[in-house]
Amino acid sequence: MHKMAVIGDASSVVGFVALGVTVLTARDSEEGSMLLRKAAEEGFAVIFVTEGIALGMIDAITSYSRKPLPIVLTIPDNEGHTGAALEKLRRTVEKALGADILFGKEGTGQ
């Protein structure tokens, strides 16, 4: 069975313990990036990252989109939706196509 983890601030992720998901608390995006890398190295197949933490680590999250595992998904935190999930999707599409088809802007495709 594949392992799942959630990365975020303590108040946003504590409820995941009841679901059997490994909870990794982060104070900021830098710590979140370190925990994401560690979780990926430890073989977690699905890693959820709260949007508040994800905002400062979109490039780190997007880098995992080129690999089959882990699957890294952004989820709202207890503050609500911040737009990090949409930004991750926009960057992934822009890298793949070389253009931002979601917002109609020419991209760098990097």
C-alpha positions as a LaTeX table, in Angstrom:
\begin{tabular}{lrrr}
\hline
Residue & $x$ (\AA) & $y$ (\AA) & $z$ (\AA) \\
\hline
Met1 & 0.00 & 0.00 & 0.00 \\
His2 & 1.28 & 3.46 & $-0.86$ \\
Lys3 & 2.02 & 5.97 & 1.87 \\
Met4 & 0.44 & 9.42 & 2.01 \\
Ala5 & 1.64 & 12.57 & 3.76 \\
Val6 & 0.38 & 16.09 & 4.26 \\
Ile7 & 2.64 & 19.11 & 4.73 \\
Gly8 & 1.35 & 22.31 & 6.28 \\
Asp9 & 0.95 & 24.38 & 9.41 \\
Ala10 & $-0.09$ & 22.39 & 12.47 \\
Ser11 & $-3.61$ & 23.77 & 12.78 \\
Ser12 & $-4.40$ & 22.97 & 9.14 \\
Val13 & $-3.10$ & 19.40 & 9.06 \\
Val14 & $-3.75$ & 17.94 & 12.52 \\
Gly15 & $-7.06$ & 16.40 & 11.41 \\
Phe16 & $-5.29$ & 14.20 & 8.86 \\
Val17 & $-3.87$ & 12.08 & 11.69 \\
Ala18 & $-7.32$ & 10.55 & 12.18 \\
Leu19 & $-7.28$ & 9.43 & 8.54 \\
Gly20 & $-3.96$ & 7.63 & 8.90 \\
Val21 & $-2.05$ & 10.19 & 6.83 \\
Thr22 & 1.47 & 11.07 & 7.96 \\
Val23 & 1.46 & 14.70 & 9.12 \\
Leu24 & 4.57 & 16.83 & 8.54 \\
Thr25 & 4.26 & 20.29 & 10.06 \\
Ala26 & 6.06 & 23.24 & 8.49 \\
Arg27 & 6.33 & 26.82 & 9.74 \\
Asp28 & 7.15 & 28.25 & 6.31 \\
Ser29 & 7.78 & 27.39 & 2.66 \\
Glu30 & 11.49 & 26.76 & 3.19 \\
Glu31 & 10.75 & 24.12 & 5.80 \\
Gly32 & 7.95 & 22.81 & 3.56 \\
Ser33 & 10.40 & 22.35 & 0.66 \\
Met34 & 12.76 & 20.40 & 2.90 \\
Leu35 & 9.91 & 18.19 & 4.15 \\
Leu36 & 8.67 & 17.62 & 0.58 \\
Arg37 & 12.10 & 16.46 & $-0.52$ \\
Lys38 & 12.41 & 14.20 & 2.54 \\
Ala39 & 8.93 & 12.69 & 2.01 \\
Ala40 & 9.70 & 12.00 & $-1.66$ \\
Glu41 & 12.99 & 10.32 & $-0.71$ \\
Glu42 & 11.16 & 8.18 & 1.87 \\
Gly43 & 8.83 & 6.82 & $-0.79$ \\
Phe44 & 5.56 & 8.63 & $-0.11$ \\
Ala45 & 3.34 & 8.18 & $-3.16$ \\
Val46 & 0.91 & 11.04 & $-2.50$ \\
Ile47 & 1.92 & 14.25 & $-0.76$ \\
Phe48 & $-0.57$ & 17.00 & $-0.01$ \\
Val49 & 0.75 & 20.50 & 0.65 \\
Thr50 & $-1.43$ & 23.24 & 2.11 \\
Glu51 & $-1.68$ & 26.32 & $-0.08$ \\
Gly52 & $-0.28$ & 28.68 & 2.55 \\
Ile53 & 2.97 & 26.71 & 2.60 \\
Ala54 & 2.86 & 25.89 & $-1.13$ \\
Leu55 & 2.81 & 29.54 & $-2.26$ \\
Gly56 & 6.54 & 29.92 & $-1.65$ \\
Met57 & 7.52 & 26.54 & $-3.07$ \\
Ile58 & 5.60 & 26.22 & $-6.35$ \\
Asp59 & 8.78 & 25.46 & $-8.31$ \\
Ala60 & 9.71 & 22.64 & $-5.92$ \\
Ile61 & 6.21 & 21.20 & $-6.18$ \\
Thr62 & 6.12 & 21.54 & $-9.96$ \\
Ser63 & 9.45 & 19.72 & $-10.30$ \\
Tyr64 & 7.75 & 16.53 & $-9.12$ \\
Ser65 & 5.17 & 16.74 & $-11.94$ \\
Arg66 & 7.76 & 15.25 & $-14.33$ \\
Lys67 & 7.87 & 12.02 & $-12.32$ \\
Pro68 & 5.17 & 9.38 & $-11.86$ \\
Leu69 & 5.60 & 9.42 & $-8.07$ \\
Pro70 & 5.17 & 11.15 & $-5.79$ \\
Ile71 & 1.98 & 12.89 & $-6.77$ \\
Val72 & 2.06 & 16.31 & $-5.09$ \\
Leu73 & $-1.26$ & 18.07 & $-4.67$ \\
Thr74 & $-2.02$ & 21.44 & $-3.12$ \\
Ile75 & $-5.01$ & 21.73 & $-0.81$ \\
Pro76 & $-6.60$ & 24.69 & 0.97 \\
Asp77 & $-5.44$ & 25.35 & 4.51 \\
Asn78 & $-7.54$ & 26.60 & 7.43 \\
Glu79 & $-7.27$ & 30.13 & 6.00 \\
Gly80 & $-9.07$ & 29.07 & 2.81 \\
His81 & $-8.14$ & 29.09 & $-0.88$ \\
Thr82 & $-5.07$ & 31.17 & $-1.87$ \\
Gly83 & $-4.63$ & 30.33 & $-5.56$ \\
Ala84 & $-1.48$ & 28.20 & $-5.16$ \\
Ala85 & $-3.12$ & 25.19 & $-6.80$ \\
Leu86 & $-4.05$ & 27.23 & $-9.86$ \\
Glu87 & $-0.55$ & 28.72 & $-10.04$ \\
Lys88 & 0.97 & 25.21 & $-9.95$ \\
Leu89 & $-1.34$ & 24.12 & $-12.77$ \\
Arg90 & $-0.51$ & 27.24 & $-14.81$ \\
Arg91 & 3.25 & 26.68 & $-14.47$ \\
Thr92 & 2.97 & 23.00 & $-15.36$ \\
Val93 & 0.93 & 23.74 & $-18.48$ \\
Glu94 & 3.26 & 26.59 & $-19.47$ \\
Lys95 & 6.31 & 24.30 & $-19.17$ \\
Ala96 & 4.65 & 21.61 & $-21.24$ \\
Leu97 & 3.30 & 23.86 & $-24.00$ \\
Gly98 & 5.53 & 26.93 & $-23.86$ \\
Ala99 & 2.50 & 29.19 & $-23.46$ \\
Asp100 & 0.04 & 30.03 & $-20.74$ \\
Ile101 & $-3.20$ & 28.78 & $-22.29$ \\
Leu102 & $-5.08$ & 29.30 & $-19.01$ \\
Phe103 & $-4.59$ & 33.06 & $-18.97$ \\
Gly104 & $-3.60$ & 33.65 & $-22.59$ \\
Lys105 & $-0.09$ & 34.97 & $-22.00$ \\
Glu106 & 3.03 & 33.92 & $-23.89$ \\
Gly107 & 5.39 & 32.03 & $-21.60$ \\
Thr108 & 8.99 & 31.06 & $-21.48$ \\
Gly109 & 8.35 & 27.32 & $-21.46$ \\
Gln110 & 11.16 & 26.77 & $-18.95$ \\
\hline
\end{tabular}
